[in-house]
Every structure is written in C-alpha cells, then in structure tokens.
Amino acid sequence: MKEVTQLLTDLKRKIFKPVYFLSGEEAYYIDLISDYIEKNVLDENEQEFNQTILYGKDVDLNTIISAAKRFPMMSEYQVVIVKEAQNLKELGKGSSEDDDDEETTLKKGSTSSVNALTSYLQSPQPSTILVFCYKYKKLDKRSTTYKSLQKNHVFLETKKLYENQLPEWITTAVQDHNIKIGPKAAFLLAEFLGNDLSKISNEIEKLVINLKEGEEITVDAIQDKIGISKEFNVFELQDALGKKDVLKANRIINYFSANEKEHSPIMTLSVLYGYFSKILIYHFAPDKSKFAIAQTLGVNPFFVDGFAKAAQNYSTGKLKDIFKYLKEYDLKTKGVNNGVTDRGELMRELIFKILH
C-alpha cells in the first residue's frame, strides 16, 4: 500500500503526527506501523516514562484521553498506543448497514466520552503521539469521529489483498531484503500460504535468513523449508495439463479439493490463466528459438521445452475454449451462476473440460 510506504517513510524521517488511527481488515499493516512507532520513536530510556500501552478491552476513551493529555518527562514526545481498539465500546461496532449510527450509540451512554474524543481530536496534545489499532473493523463514516480523523489526522483503512495480487506483493517483499524470487516460486508461496500477510512475511524471513544479497529463493527451498508438497502443487498441475497427463492432473485436483484452505481455487485459476496465456503467445511467436521464446514468454529457458510440448497438445482453437472455461468457472467458484455445486467439484469439472 502506497499509504503505508509513505507513513513509514515519514516516521523514519521523524515526521510525526499527533494521532494515528489504523483500521481495517488487514492487520499486517496495522501491526507494521504501530510496531515501528512502539520500537523507534522513543529510545529505551525515554520509553520507561513516556510510552504507554493500553488495550481496548481494559480501558475507555476517557482513560485514553487522560493519558494522551499528559506531558512527556525529559523527552520531546510521549507515545500512547491503544491496541485492540476495536473493543472500545464507545466507538461502536464499526460500519455496516446493520450497525448503530452515531446518534443511537450516543444514546446508549457514550455521549460524554465520544464528545471528549472529538474535542481532543480538534485540539490534540502536540507532544503526544496517540495511536489507535482498530483491527478487522471500519469506523462508521457518518460519525464525527471519522470525519475529524479524516480531516485532521493520519487515518489508515487497510484492505485484504485479493489472492491474485499476492505473488506481486511477495516479490516486492522479498526484493526489500535484496533477495530475488522468480514468478514460479512467488506463485507457489502465495498458493500455499493464502492471503495472511503476517504469515507470508514470517515465512519470507525464514527463507532469506541464510541467503546472501542477490541470491534467490528457489522453488526447492520453499518446498523444503515450508513443507509444501513436491507432488501436489499448482505448478505440478499445470505441468500435468501441459503434458495431458490425465491421471496426474486428476490426482492433484482431487488433493486440492480435499485441502481447499491451502489450495484456493481462485489462486489456481489465476495461475492456469497465466499458463495457458503463455501457450497462446508461444503459438504466435515469430521466433521460437529457445532464448528468443524464453524472453517473449518471460520465463527461464529451462521451461521452454515444456511450453513447446503444451503448444503441440493445445491448438489455438482449444485454447479459445479453455479461456472460456476459465472465465466460466472463475465466476462459478465465486457463486455466480452456480447452484449447489461445491468448489472442489467445480474444479474437477474444469480440469476434465481442459483435458478432453
């Protein structure tokens, strides 16, 4: 997220704001920013007297505001971090059509504390850095709290990445360590770990720890260190499809169907779309020499023979049908034009149509 990158850049430059409200579905970014503030704004000696960690389930807004209004001791700043702020009753349930609006919430006894927060947001203590970690929820956009935060303070609302965005995110995260990762390895990591960015980040840390700058995270390293099956993964599936190995393709898709949490149909469909797109490009490439076609496809020359074999097995007419199937089953796995068929059965149907 560009907002997160800019926030971290400002923090590293010691450009601080009085209030940070970090909210939304993706907890990874909330933790990333709040952890940086907790560990880096004050030095160890300053933290002892000037850093306060509160938890939303244990405090109320009045307690938080009282802490924020204090002056720092022998320090330019004090830091107040409210973790689990989504548990603050005065801030309501978060925004949805079924949530209480602000007026109803105030009538339930929160008027004074919400007003106190609104007042503080209008005139915050300049020597305090107040951080709210409001995970998995969104503030009611009709509330004066939301409007004041948006207008005058740092307000971040995070969203979960779509599964097809994960490989690019992984590639960037690995590059931040000055390490390389190829598209196949990034897709394999995303397909196995899902869209839990904290989990992915932790696994990347394990993978890069023994690598030197400029080295690469390989598929073998991912399989060995993270425990991904060498036989049942999406790249073995596309290899089986390319060779029209019906038995192997069905064994893999049956395994995926039984382990959907680790093998999301959405990610599988995304990988297969990219794979068959490359086969189509191969058909129309004017220069099919190994290194020329490798550059055209954006793959290592090692994989060119596999694409050449797949192009023999799939004519352009068949590929046209396959793209139609991929679009159809992408919609069906998301519940569109699908009655009661489960996603595992849908994927088995798709593989059958591709192979026959």
Summary of the structure (lengths in Angstrom):
residues: 356
radius of gyration: 25.6
end to end distance: 42.2
largest distance: 75.4
contacts: 1081
relative contact order: 0.09
helix: 60%
strand: 10%
